[in-house]
Structure formats: structure tokens, C-alpha cells
Amino acid sequence: MTKRETLLKKISTYQFAVLDLQMYLDTHQNDAETLEKVEKYQSLLRPLVEEYEMKYGPLTKSANDGNNWAWIKGPWPWESEEDC
Amino acid sequence: MFVYEKKLQYPVNIKTTNPKLAKIIISQYGGPDGELGASLRYLSQRFTMPMPELKGTLTDIGTEAPPFGKIF
């Protein structure tokens, strides 16, 4: 696994935790412990996304910055790093 | 509205390619009785769902669980 892939996996892990907990909250609105967990994981996630986008390009179209449309640069999620 | 993220929900690493199996897997997503159809059903069912918890749940599972986030 390359450094890029390791960082992406970390991001995916936190993001999945957040998504799953948020889904749980749909039916358990007043669960303070879960609300806290969501916030915690989100705060851990943010700097990782920032680091990734700075080093390897935008994860969403809206995250594009600079004077060049980096969105179209590979690798896309279904491609391996050698393909690019 | 959907927003595409340039990442997978779970990393997939195919070591041995198998076109026959690939055909089956892809039909689980886009084919008859696949996830794509299911996700659109969840999103349609929201409109007649009376309970707020379940309006939220249908929105979330219709948006997040299906193919867009997972392997595409």
C-alpha cells in the first residue's frame, strides 16, 4: 500500500464510522454518547482530508483550488496507481 | 443531490480478474433486484413515510449504502 492509499484508507475508516453512527442517530436522536462520538471522529477526519487534498488533489470537485482543474487527474478510485 | 467523492467507502483490491464473477457482481449493483434499484425505491418511499426517524433513515440508506459510495 502506498502512502497515498494508507492515508485514504484512514480517511475512509473515519468517514465510515461517522456515516454509520449518523444512521444510528436517525432512530436514536437523543443518544448523547453517539453524538459525541460523531463529533470526535469528524474532528479527527478534517485534518486528514486537508492533508490528503494538499498532497494528492481534491476529493470532491468543490475542493479544487489553484489555477488548474485537478479533479480530472488520476488515479480514480477504480484505477491502480500504476495505471496513471 | 449527490456529491461524488474521489474515494471508495472500502478499498477494493482485485488480485485475480474473473470476468464471469465480475458480471454477477456488477448485476448485483445495476441489474434487476440490484442495489441501484433498491436505493431508488428507498428514496421514493420517503415521500409517503410518516415518521421523521424513518424519513431520515430512508434518505440515508438510499443515499449512502448503494453503489455510489461503495465501489464506484
Backbone of each chain as nested JSON, in Angstrom:
{
  "chains": [
    {"id": "A", "residues": [
      {"number": 1, "name": "MET", "atoms": {"N": [0.844, -1.205, 0.0], "CA": [0.0, 0.0, 0.0], "C": [0.879, 1.254, 0.0]}},
      {"number": 2, "name": "THR", "atoms": {"N": [0.611, 2.156, -0.926], "CA": [1.399, 3.393, -0.981], "C": [0.976, 4.32, 0.159]}},
      {"number": 3, "name": "LYS", "atoms": {"N": [1.77, 5.379, 0.371], "CA": [1.432, 6.357, 1.405], "C": [0.068, 6.976, 1.139]}},
      {"number": 4, "name": "ARG", "atoms": {"N": [-0.181, 7.245, -0.158], "CA": [-1.456, 7.851, -0.529], "C": [-2.619, 6.927, -0.147]}},
      {"number": 5, "name": "GLU", "atoms": {"N": [-2.451, 5.651, -0.458], "CA": [-3.524, 4.695, -0.173], "C": [-3.744, 4.509, 1.325]}},
      {"number": 6, "name": "THR", "atoms": {"N": [-2.649, 4.54, 2.082], "CA": [-2.778, 4.388, 3.533], "C": [-3.563, 5.551, 4.13]}},
      {"number": 7, "name": "LEU", "atoms": {"N": [-3.231, 6.77, 3.665], "CA": [-3.937, 7.958, 4.159], "C": [-5.404, 7.907, 3.758]}},
      {"number": 8, "name": "LEU", "atoms": {"N": [-5.66, 7.473, 2.531], "CA": [-7.034, 7.392, 2.041], "C": [-7.836, 6.374, 2.842]}},
      {"number": 9, "name": "LYS", "atoms": {"N": [-7.166, 5.292, 3.219], "CA": [-7.852, 4.263, 3.993], "C": [-8.224, 4.788, 5.383]}},
      {"number": 10, "name": "LYS", "atoms": {"N": [-7.317, 5.585, 5.949], "CA": [-7.601, 6.203, 7.243], "C": [-8.832, 7.101, 7.136]}},
      {"number": 11, "name": "ILE", "atoms": {"N": [-8.845, 7.917, 6.084], "CA": [-9.979, 8.814, 5.855], "C": [-11.265, 8.011, 5.717]}},
      {"number": 12, "name": "SER", "atoms": {"N": [-11.202, 6.963, 4.907], "CA": [-12.389, 6.128, 4.684], "C": [-12.887, 5.509, 5.985]}},
      {"number": 13, "name": "THR", "atoms": {"N": [-11.942, 5.11, 6.823], "CA": [-12.307, 4.478, 8.087], "C": [-13.096, 5.438, 8.979]}},
      {"number": 14, "name": "TYR", "atoms": {"N": [-12.564, 6.657, 9.148], "CA": [-13.273, 7.636, 9.975], "C": [-14.601, 8.031, 9.342]}},
      {"number": 15, "name": "GLN", "atoms": {"N": [-14.581, 8.181, 8.017], "CA": [-15.803, 8.601, 7.347], "C": [-16.893, 7.534, 7.48]}},
      {"number": 16, "name": "PHE", "atoms": {"N": [-16.471, 6.288, 7.388], "CA": [-17.454, 5.216, 7.515], "C": [-18.023, 5.178, 8.928]}},
      {"number": 17, "name": "ALA", "atoms": {"N": [-17.167, 5.385, 9.912], "CA": [-17.633, 5.414, 11.304], "C": [-18.669, 6.522, 11.487]}},
      {"number": 18, "name": "VAL", "atoms": {"N": [-18.365, 7.696, 10.932], "CA": [-19.293, 8.823, 11.042], "C": [-20.631, 8.495, 10.375]}},
      {"number": 19, "name": "LEU", "atoms": {"N": [-20.56, 7.967, 9.164], "CA": [-21.783, 7.637, 8.422], "C": [-22.651, 6.645, 9.177]}},
      {"number": 20, "name": "ASP", "atoms": {"N": [-21.996, 5.622, 9.71], "CA": [-22.729, 4.572, 10.396], "C": [-23.393, 5.1, 11.666]}},
      {"number": 21, "name": "LEU", "atoms": {"N": [-22.649, 5.924, 12.406], "CA": [-23.205, 6.489, 13.635], "C": [-24.345, 7.456, 13.323]}},
      {"number": 22, "name": "GLN", "atoms": {"N": [-24.181, 8.197, 12.231], "CA": [-25.242, 9.129, 11.848], "C": [-26.526, 8.383, 11.505]}},
      {"number": 23, "name": "MET", "atoms": {"N": [-26.361, 7.235, 10.882], "CA": [-27.533, 6.436, 10.537], "C": [-28.217, 5.932, 11.804]}},
      {"number": 24, "name": "TYR", "atoms": {"N": [-27.416, 5.534, 12.765], "CA": [-27.948, 5.102, 14.059], "C": [-28.709, 6.24, 14.728]}},
      {"number": 25, "name": "LEU", "atoms": {"N": [-28.17, 7.46, 14.596], "CA": [-28.803, 8.614, 15.232], "C": [-30.177, 8.932, 14.644]}},
      {"number": 26, "name": "ASP", "atoms": {"N": [-30.419, 8.521, 13.398], "CA": [-31.731, 8.74, 12.787], "C": [-32.837, 8.174, 13.674]}},
      {"number": 27, "name": "THR", "atoms": {"N": [-32.54, 7.052, 14.324], "CA": [-33.558, 6.418, 15.161], "C": [-33.268, 6.567, 16.661]}},
      {"number": 28, "name": "HIS", "atoms": {"N": [-32.155, 7.241, 16.992], "CA": [-31.818, 7.461, 18.406], "C": [-31.318, 8.897, 18.6]}},
      {"number": 29, "name": "GLN", "atoms": {"N": [-32.253, 9.844, 18.376], "CA": [-31.855, 11.257, 18.321], "C": [-31.191, 11.778, 19.583]}},
      {"number": 30, "name": "ASN", "atoms": {"N": [-31.533, 11.187, 20.729], "CA": [-31.068, 11.774, 21.988], "C": [-29.906, 11.032, 22.626]}},
      {"number": 31, "name": "ASP", "atoms": {"N": [-29.226, 10.243, 21.844], "CA": [-28.093, 9.494, 22.362], "C": [-26.845, 10.373, 22.414]}},
      {"number": 32, "name": "ALA", "atoms": {"N": [-26.627, 10.959, 23.579], "CA": [-25.536, 11.94, 23.719], "C": [-24.171, 11.322, 23.446]}},
      {"number": 33, "name": "GLU", "atoms": {"N": [-24.016, 10.091, 23.868], "CA": [-22.727, 9.422, 23.703], "C": [-22.375, 9.284, 22.223]}},
      {"number": 34, "name": "THR", "atoms": {"N": [-23.371, 8.906, 21.425], "CA": [-23.133, 8.756, 19.992], "C": [-22.883, 10.108, 19.337]}},
      {"number": 35, "name": "LEU", "atoms": {"N": [-23.657, 11.116, 19.737], "CA": [-23.452, 12.465, 19.195], "C": [-22.015, 12.919, 19.427]}},
      {"number": 36, "name": "GLU", "atoms": {"N": [-21.534, 12.602, 20.62], "CA": [-20.162, 12.986, 20.962], "C": [-19.146, 12.252, 20.084]}},
      {"number": 37, "name": "LYS", "atoms": {"N": [-19.41, 10.963, 19.884], "CA": [-18.515, 10.153, 19.057], "C": [-18.443, 10.701, 17.636]}},
      {"number": 38, "name": "VAL", "atoms": {"N": [-19.605, 11.068, 17.096], "CA": [-19.641, 11.613, 15.732], "C": [-18.756, 12.853, 15.655]}},
      {"number": 39, "name": "GLU", "atoms": {"N": [-18.911, 13.71, 16.644], "CA": [-18.117, 14.94, 16.643], "C": [-16.625, 14.637, 16.728]}},
      {"number": 40, "name": "LYS", "atoms": {"N": [-16.305, 13.655, 17.576], "CA": [-14.907, 13.285, 17.759], "C": [-14.3, 12.776, 16.446]}},
      {"number": 41, "name": "TYR", "atoms": {"N": [-15.001, 11.862, 15.803], "CA": [-14.467, 11.304, 14.562], "C": [-14.393, 12.355, 13.469]}},
      {"number": 42, "name": "GLN", "atoms": {"N": [-15.373, 13.26, 13.451], "CA": [-15.334, 14.312, 12.441], "C": [-14.135, 15.225, 12.639]}},
      {"number": 43, "name": "SER", "atoms": {"N": [-13.81, 15.488, 13.905], "CA": [-12.676, 16.378, 14.156], "C": [-11.351, 15.678, 13.844]}},
      {"number": 44, "name": "LEU", "atoms": {"N": [-11.337, 14.346, 13.974], "CA": [-10.135, 13.595, 13.597], "C": [-10.009, 13.503, 12.066]}},
      {"number": 45, "name": "LEU", "atoms": {"N": [-11.163, 13.518, 11.431], "CA": [-11.215, 13.349, 9.976], "C": [-10.729, 14.589, 9.235]}},
      {"number": 46, "name": "ARG", "atoms": {"N": [-11.131, 15.747, 9.707], "CA": [-10.88, 17.008, 8.982], "C": [-9.414, 17.231, 8.61]}},
      {"number": 47, "name": "PRO", "atoms": {"N": [-8.488, 17.136, 9.59], "CA": [-7.075, 17.358, 9.222], "C": [-6.543, 16.323, 8.239]}},
      {"number": 48, "name": "LEU", "atoms": {"N": [-7.075, 15.104, 8.288], "CA": [-6.625, 14.068, 7.352], "C": [-7.051, 14.402, 5.924]}},
      {"number": 49, "name": "VAL", "atoms": {"N": [-8.298, 14.878, 5.787], "CA": [-8.788, 15.278, 4.46], "C": [-7.957, 16.438, 3.93]}},
      {"number": 50, "name": "GLU", "atoms": {"N": [-7.69, 17.395, 4.824], "CA": [-6.875, 18.55, 4.423], "C": [-5.507, 18.107, 3.92]}},
      {"number": 51, "name": "GLU", "atoms": {"N": [-4.888, 17.209, 4.689], "CA": [-3.567, 16.722, 4.31], "C": [-3.617, 16.009, 2.961]}},
      {"number": 52, "name": "TYR", "atoms": {"N": [-4.628, 15.171, 2.801], "CA": [-4.746, 14.404, 1.556], "C": [-4.908, 15.335, 0.361]}},
      {"number": 53, "name": "GLU", "atoms": {"N": [-5.817, 16.288, 0.491], "CA": [-6.107, 17.16, -0.655], "C": [-4.921, 18.052, -0.996]}},
      {"number": 54, "name": "MET", "atoms": {"N": [-4.15, 18.409, 0.036], "CA": [-2.968, 19.226, -0.211], "C": [-1.924, 18.419, -0.993]}},
      {"number": 55, "name": "LYS", "atoms": {"N": [-1.78, 17.15, -0.595], "CA": [-0.72, 16.335, -1.195], "C": [-1.138, 15.696, -2.517]}},
      {"number": 56, "name": "TYR", "atoms": {"N": [-2.378, 15.232, -2.603], "CA": [-2.738, 14.364, -3.732], "C": [-3.892, 14.868, -4.6]}},
      {"number": 57, "name": "GLY", "atoms": {"N": [-4.447, 16.021, -4.277], "CA": [-5.527, 16.532, -5.116], "C": [-6.889, 16.418, -4.456]}},
      {"number": 58, "name": "PRO", "atoms": {"N": [-7.892, 17.06, -5.072], "CA": [-9.207, 17.171, -4.441], "C": [-9.959, 15.842, -4.334]}},
      {"number": 59, "name": "LEU", "atoms": {"N": [-10.676, 15.673, -3.232], "CA": [-11.553, 14.508, -3.072], "C": [-12.95, 14.801, -3.61]}},
      {"number": 60, "name": "THR", "atoms": {"N": [-13.323, 16.067, -3.614], "CA": [-14.589, 16.474, -4.234], "C": [-14.295, 17.625, -5.182]}},
      {"number": 61, "name": "LYS", "atoms": {"N": [-15.218, 17.834, -6.132], "CA": [-14.996, 18.906, -7.1], "C": [-14.864, 20.265, -6.427]}},
      {"number": 62, "name": "SER", "atoms": {"N": [-15.63, 20.43, -5.331], "CA": [-15.642, 21.735, -4.684], "C": [-14.337, 22.015, -3.952]}},
      {"number": 63, "name": "ALA", "atoms": {"N": [-13.537, 20.974, -3.741], "CA": [-12.289, 21.171, -3.01], "C": [-11.149, 21.643, -3.917]}},
      {"number": 64, "name": "ASN", "atoms": {"N": [-11.448, 21.827, -5.188], "CA": [-10.395, 22.25, -6.119], "C": [-9.897, 23.649, -5.752]}},
      {"number": 65, "name": "ASP", "atoms": {"N": [-8.588, 23.787, -5.693], "CA": [-8.064, 25.147, -5.524], "C": [-6.828, 25.31, -6.398]}},
      {"number": 66, "name": "GLY", "atoms": {"N": [-6.426, 26.523, -6.608], "CA": [-5.307, 26.765, -7.503], "C": [-5.806, 27.109, -8.897]}},
      {"number": 67, "name": "ASN", "atoms": {"N": [-4.875, 27.176, -9.831], "CA": [-5.249, 27.67, -11.157], "C": [-5.313, 26.542, -12.18]}},
      {"number": 68, "name": "ASN", "atoms": {"N": [-5.639, 25.343, -11.687], "CA": [-5.633, 24.199, -12.587], "C": [-6.694, 23.215, -12.133]}},
      {"number": 69, "name": "TRP", "atoms": {"N": [-7.435, 22.652, -13.062], "CA": [-8.562, 21.776, -12.728], "C": [-8.044, 20.378, -12.403]}},
      {"number": 70, "name": "ALA", "atoms": {"N": [-7.677, 20.179, -11.128], "CA": [-7.007, 18.942, -10.72], "C": [-7.963, 17.755, -10.615]}},
      {"number": 71, "name": "TRP", "atoms": {"N": [-9.255, 18.025, -10.665], "CA": [-10.266, 16.967, -10.481], "C": [-10.082, 15.817, -11.458]}},
      {"number": 72, "name": "ILE", "atoms": {"N": [-9.682, 16.123, -12.69], "CA": [-9.628, 15.077, -13.717], "C": [-8.345, 14.252, -13.676]}},
      {"number": 73, "name": "LYS", "atoms": {"N": [-7.446, 14.598, -12.77], "CA": [-6.206, 13.828, -12.675], "C": [-6.438, 12.504, -11.943]}},
      {"number": 74, "name": "GLY", "atoms": {"N": [-5.869, 11.414, -12.476], "CA": [-5.977, 10.115, -11.815], "C": [-5.026, 10.004, -10.639]}},
      {"number": 75, "name": "PRO", "atoms": {"N": [-4.994, 8.884, -9.961], "CA": [-5.862, 7.738, -10.238], "C": [-7.269, 7.915, -9.668]}},
      {"number": 76, "name": "TRP", "atoms": {"N": [-8.253, 7.452, -10.403], "CA": [-9.622, 7.403, -9.899], "C": [-9.733, 6.189, -8.983]}},
      {"number": 77, "name": "PRO", "atoms": {"N": [-10.774, 6.143, -8.169], "CA": [-10.854, 5.064, -7.175], "C": [-10.816, 3.658, -7.778]}},
      {"number": 78, "name": "TRP", "atoms": {"N": [-11.24, 3.522, -9.028], "CA": [-11.259, 2.172, -9.613], "C": [-9.969, 1.858, -10.362]}},
      {"number": 79, "name": "GLU", "atoms": {"N": [-9.029, 2.782, -10.326], "CA": [-7.768, 2.557, -11.016], "C": [-6.66, 2.307, -10.008]}},
      {"number": 80, "name": "SER", "atoms": {"N": [-5.646, 1.555, -10.439], "CA": [-4.5, 1.375, -9.557], "C": [-3.471, 2.446, -9.894]}},
      {"number": 81, "name": "GLU", "atoms": {"N": [-2.562, 2.655, -8.983], "CA": [-1.619, 3.752, -9.142], "C": [-0.747, 3.6, -10.394]}},
      {"number": 82, "name": "GLU", "atoms": {"N": [-0.463, 2.349, -10.781], "CA": [0.395, 2.124, -11.953], "C": [-0.298, 2.547, -13.245]}},
      {"number": 83, "name": "ASP", "atoms": {"N": [-1.642, 2.552, -13.228], "CA": [-2.364, 2.881, -14.451], "C": [-2.191, 4.336, -14.864]}},
      {"number": 84, "name": "CYS", "atoms": {"N": [-1.675, 5.158, -13.957], "CA": [-1.655, 6.592, -14.255], "C": [-0.246, 7.143, -14.495]}}
    ]},
    {"id": "B", "residues": [
      {"number": 1, "name": "MET", "atoms": {"N": [-29.553, 15.657, -4.013], "CA": [-28.43, 15.78, -4.935], "C": [-27.247, 14.961, -4.437]}},
      {"number": 2, "name": "PHE", "atoms": {"N": [-26.539, 14.362, -5.364], "CA": [-25.393, 13.549, -4.965], "C": [-24.082, 14.301, -5.181]}},
      {"number": 3, "name": "VAL", "atoms": {"N": [-23.161, 14.066, -4.298], "CA": [-21.826, 14.625, -4.441], "C": [-20.854, 13.458, -4.52]}},
      {"number": 4, "name": "TYR", "atoms": {"N": [-20.053, 13.433, -5.561], "CA": [-19.118, 12.327, -5.709], "C": [-17.828, 12.608, -4.956]}},
      {"number": 5, "name": "GLU", "atoms": {"N": [-17.382, 11.64, -4.195], "CA": [-16.089, 11.745, -3.537], "C": [-15.132, 10.8, -4.228]}},
      {"number": 6, "name": "LYS", "atoms": {"N": [-13.936, 11.299, -4.481], "CA": [-12.965, 10.532, -5.256], "C": [-12.274, 9.494, -4.387]}},
      {"number": 7, "name": "LYS", "atoms": {"N": [-13.05, 8.63, -3.821], "CA": [-12.531, 7.585, -2.951], "C": [-13.588, 6.506, -2.805]}},
      {"number": 8, "name": "LEU", "atoms": {"N": [-13.16, 5.35, -2.316], "CA": [-14.112, 4.281, -2.066], "C": [-14.446, 4.229, -0.593]}},
      {"number": 9, "name": "GLN", "atoms": {"N": [-15.652, 3.729, -0.294], "CA": [-16.01, 3.57, 1.107], "C": [-15.14, 2.483, 1.72]}},
      {"number": 10, "name": "TYR", "atoms": {"N": [-14.83, 1.511, 0.918], "CA": [-13.951, 0.431, 1.367], "C": [-13.022, 0.069, 0.209]}},
      {"number": 11, "name": "PRO", "atoms": {"N": [-11.72, 0.011, 0.485], "CA": [-10.798, -0.246, -0.624], "C": [-10.986, -1.638, -1.231]}},
      {"number": 12, "name": "VAL", "atoms": {"N": [-10.997, -1.691, -2.536], "CA": [-11.128, -2.957, -3.248], "C": [-9.822, -3.219, -3.969]}},
      {"number": 13, "name": "ASN", "atoms": {"N": [-9.311, -4.417, -3.817], "CA": [-8.057, -4.76, -4.465], "C": [-8.197, -6.11, -5.143]}},
      {"number": 14, "name": "ILE", "atoms": {"N": [-8.449, -6.056, -6.446], "CA": [-8.667, -7.307, -7.185], "C": [-7.325, -7.922, -7.553]}},
      {"number": 15, "name": "LYS", "atoms": {"N": [-7.09, -9.146, -7.071], "CA": [-5.811, -9.802, -7.328], "C": [-5.895, -10.715, -8.531]}},
      {"number": 16, "name": "THR", "atoms": {"N": [-7.003, -11.432, -8.641], "CA": [-7.197, -12.291, -9.81], "C": [-8.455, -11.829, -10.537]}},
      {"number": 17, "name": "THR", "atoms": {"N": [-8.315, -11.438, -11.779], "CA": [-9.502, -11.0, -12.519], "C": [-10.344, -12.207, -12.923]}},
      {"number": 18, "name": "ASN", "atoms": {"N": [-11.649, -12.019, -12.889], "CA": [-12.577, -13.105, -13.199], "C": [-13.831, -12.496, -13.832]}},
      {"number": 19, "name": "PRO", "atoms": {"N": [-13.824, -12.382, -15.168], "CA": [-14.92, -11.71, -15.876], "C": [-16.292, -12.298, -15.579]}},
      {"number": 20, "name": "LYS", "atoms": {"N": [-16.352, -13.607, -15.403], "CA": [-17.638, -14.258, -15.154], "C": [-18.216, -13.798, -13.816]}},
      {"number": 21, "name": "LEU", "atoms": {"N": [-17.332, -13.771, -12.803], "CA": [-17.757, -13.325, -11.478], "C": [-18.067, -11.826, -11.507]}},
      {"number": 22, "name": "ALA", "atoms": {"N": [-17.26, -11.076, -12.251], "CA": [-17.468, -9.628, -12.355], "C": [-18.865, -9.319, -12.882]}},
      {"number": 23, "name": "LYS", "atoms": {"N": [-19.313, -10.132, -13.832], "CA": [-20.632, -9.942, -14.431], "C": [-21.723, -10.106, -13.373]}},
      {"number": 24, "name": "ILE", "atoms": {"N": [-21.553, -11.111, -12.523], "CA": [-22.538, -11.35, -11.461], "C": [-22.533, -10.19, -10.466]}},
      {"number": 25, "name": "ILE", "atoms": {"N": [-21.315, -9.778, -10.063], "CA": [-21.214, -8.713, -9.064], "C": [-21.817, -7.409, -9.583]}},
      {"number": 26, "name": "ILE", "atoms": {"N": [-21.499, -7.068, -10.828], "CA": [-22.0, -5.805, -11.363], "C": [-23.522, -5.826, -11.483]}},
      {"number": 27, "name": "SER", "atoms": {"N": [-24.078, -7.023, -11.715], "CA": [-25.545, -7.1, -11.809], "C": [-26.203, -6.992, -10.431]}},
      {"number": 28, "name": "GLN", "atoms": {"N": [-25.431, -7.3, -9.378], "CA": [-25.941, -7.078, -8.023], "C": [-26.094, -5.584, -7.759]}},
      {"number": 29, "name": "TYR", "atoms": {"N": [-25.356, -4.779, -8.481], "CA": [-25.445, -3.332, -8.322], "C": [-26.446, -2.712, -9.254]}},
      {"number": 30, "name": "GLY", "atoms": {"N": [-26.256, -2.934, -10.566], "CA": [-27.115, -2.248, -11.526], "C": [-28.207, -3.111, -12.117]}},
      {"number": 31, "name": "GLY", "atoms": {"N": [-28.148, -4.41, -11.906], "CA": [-29.076, -5.33, -12.552], "C": [-30.443, -5.388, -11.883]}},
      {"number": 32, "name": "PRO", "atoms": {"N": [-31.301, -6.334, -12.337], "CA": [-32.624, -6.491, -11.73], "C": [-32.459, -6.889, -10.261]}},
      {"number": 33, "name": "ASP", "atoms": {"N": [-33.261, -6.339, -9.4], "CA": [-33.137, -6.577, -7.953], "C": [-31.778, -6.171, -7.406]}},
      {"number": 34, "name": "GLY", "atoms": {"N": [-31.117, -5.258, -8.065], "CA": [-29.812, -4.796, -7.593], "C": [-29.938, -3.631, -6.623]}},
      {"number": 35, "name": "GLU", "atoms": {"N": [-28.781, -3.204, -6.145], "CA": [-28.715, -2.116, -5.162], "C": [-29.202, -0.782, -5.72]}},
      {"number": 36, "name": "LEU", "atoms": {"N": [-28.901, -0.575, -6.988], "CA": [-29.29, 0.692, -7.608], "C": [-30.8, 0.869, -7.571]}},
      {"number": 37, "name": "GLY", "atoms": {"N": [-31.517, -0.205, -7.946], "CA": [-32.973, -0.155, -7.913], "C": [-33.478, 0.012, -6.488]}},
      {"number": 38, "name": "ALA", "atoms": {"N": [-32.835, -0.709, -5.558], "CA": [-33.249, -0.636, -4.155], "C": [-33.079, 0.782, -3.635]}},
      {"number": 39, "name": "SER", "atoms": {"N": [-31.963, 1.411, -3.975], "CA": [-31.702, 2.742, -3.433], "C": [-32.744, 3.734, -3.955]}},
      {"number": 40, "name": "LEU", "atoms": {"N": [-33.145, 3.598, -5.208], "CA": [-34.169, 4.495, -5.746], "C": [-35.523, 4.231, -5.103]}},
      {"number": 41, "name": "ARG", "atoms": {"N": [-35.759, 2.967, -4.759], "CA": [-37.013, 2.663, -4.045], "C": [-37.019, 3.306, -2.666]}},
      {"number": 42, "name": "TYR", "atoms": {"N": [-35.901, 3.219, -1.951], "CA": [-35.833, 3.887, -0.635], "C": [-36.133, 5.375, -0.785]}},
      {"number": 43, "name": "LEU", "atoms": {"N": [-35.526, 5.985, -1.786], "CA": [-35.673, 7.428, -1.954], "C": [-37.102, 7.805, -2.355]}},
      {"number": 44, "name": "SER", "atoms": {"N": [-37.8, 6.906, -3.056], "CA": [-39.202, 7.185, -3.409], "C": [-40.12, 6.958, -2.22]}},
      {"number": 45, "name": "GLN", "atoms": {"N": [-39.82, 5.906, -1.453], "CA": [-40.67, 5.572, -0.306], "C": [-40.65, 6.668, 0.76]}},
      {"number": 46, "name": "ARG", "atoms": {"N": [-39.597, 7.481, 0.759], "CA": [-39.52, 8.573, 1.73], "C": [-40.759, 9.465, 1.678]}},
      {"number": 47, "name": "PHE", "atoms": {"N": [-41.278, 9.656, 0.46], "CA": [-42.309, 10.679, 0.288], "C": [-43.631, 10.311, 0.943]}},
      {"number": 48, "name": "THR", "atoms": {"N": [-43.839, 9.014, 1.206], "CA": [-45.073, 8.632, 1.885], "C": [-44.791, 8.118, 3.3]}},
      {"number": 49, "name": "MET", "atoms": {"N": [-43.562, 8.244, 3.749], "CA": [-43.2, 7.782, 5.092], "C": [-43.603, 8.83, 6.121]}},
      {"number": 50, "name": "PRO", "atoms": {"N": [-44.503, 8.453, 7.063], "CA": [-44.977, 9.449, 8.018], "C": [-44.01, 9.753, 9.17]}},
      {"number": 51, "name": "MET", "atoms": {"N": [-43.157, 8.785, 9.553], "CA": [-42.341, 9.011, 10.752], "C": [-41.012, 9.69, 10.427]}},
      {"number": 52, "name": "PRO", "atoms": {"N": [-40.689, 10.753, 11.169], "CA": [-39.472, 11.508, 10.889], "C": [-38.194, 10.668, 10.97]}},
      {"number": 53, "name": "GLU", "atoms": {"N": [-38.131, 9.747, 11.952], "CA": [-36.927, 8.908, 12.067], "C": [-36.698, 8.124, 10.778]}},
      {"number": 54, "name": "LEU", "atoms": {"N": [-37.817, 7.652, 10.231], "CA": [-37.688, 6.78, 9.075], "C": [-37.544, 7.56, 7.774]}},
      {"number": 55, "name": "LYS", "atoms": {"N": [-38.068, 8.795, 7.744], "CA": [-37.759, 9.665, 6.602], "C": [-36.254, 9.856, 6.513]}},
      {"number": 56, "name": "GLY", "atoms": {"N": [-35.645, 10.054, 7.69], "CA": [-34.193, 10.242, 7.734], "C": [-33.451, 8.982, 7.347]}},
      {"number": 57, "name": "THR", "atoms": {"N": [-33.915, 7.857, 7.898], "CA": [-33.239, 6.587, 7.602], "C": [-33.319, 6.246, 6.115]}},
      {"number": 58, "name": "LEU", "atoms": {"N": [-34.508, 6.409, 5.533], "CA": [-34.651, 6.103, 4.103], "C": [-33.768, 7.018, 3.258]}},
      {"number": 59, "name": "THR", "atoms": {"N": [-33.686, 8.269, 3.654], "CA": [-32.811, 9.199, 2.925], "C": [-31.363, 8.74, 3.007]}},
      {"number": 60, "name": "ASP", "atoms": {"N": [-30.963, 8.349, 4.209], "CA": [-29.56, 7.963, 4.41], "C": [-29.203, 6.645, 3.733]}},
      {"number": 61, "name": "ILE", "atoms": {"N": [-30.054, 5.645, 3.872], "CA": [-29.695, 4.367, 3.236], "C": [-29.863, 4.451, 1.728]}},
      {"number": 62, "name": "GLY", "atoms": {"N": [-30.783, 5.303, 1.269], "CA": [-30.949, 5.493, -0.166], "C": [-29.787, 6.247, -0.783]}},
      {"number": 63, "name": "THR", "atoms": {"N": [-29.149, 7.069, 0.015], "CA": [-28.042, 7.888, -0.49], "C": [-26.702, 7.192, -0.322]}},
      {"number": 64, "name": "GLU", "atoms": {"N": [-26.507, 6.596, 0.834], "CA": [-25.165, 6.2, 1.224], "C": [-24.839, 4.741, 0.967]}},
      {"number": 65, "name": "ALA", "atoms": {"N": [-25.757, 3.863, 1.241], "CA": [-25.451, 2.438, 1.15], "C": [-25.199, 1.942, -0.278]}},
      {"number": 66, "name": "PRO", "atoms": {"N": [-25.916, 2.472, -1.259], "CA": [-25.795, 1.909, -2.614], "C": [-24.463, 2.156, -3.299]}},
      {"number": 67, "name": "PRO", "atoms": {"N": [-24.354, 1.681, -4.534], "CA": [-23.095, 1.605, -5.26], "C": [-22.254, 2.871, -5.274]}},
      {"number": 68, "name": "PHE", "atoms": {"N": [-22.873, 4.029, -5.302], "CA": [-22.103, 5.257, -5.493], "C": [-20.949, 5.37, -4.516]}},
      {"number": 69, "name": "GLY", "atoms": {"N": [-21.255, 5.083, -3.254], "CA": [-20.232, 5.263, -2.235], "C": [-19.3, 4.069, -2.127]}},
      {"number": 70, "name": "LYS", "atoms": {"N": [-19.833, 2.892, -2.397], "CA": [-19.087, 1.694, -2.05], "C": [-17.974, 1.338, -3.019]}},
      {"number": 71, "name": "ILE", "atoms": {"N": [-18.336, 1.01, -4.241], "CA": [-17.267, 0.521, -5.109], "C": [-17.07, 1.324, -6.386]}},
      {"number": 72, "name": "PHE", "atoms": {"N": [-17.83, 2.423, -6.567], "CA": [-17.597, 3.241, -7.753], "C": [-16.932, 4.553, -7.373]}}
    ]}
  ]
}
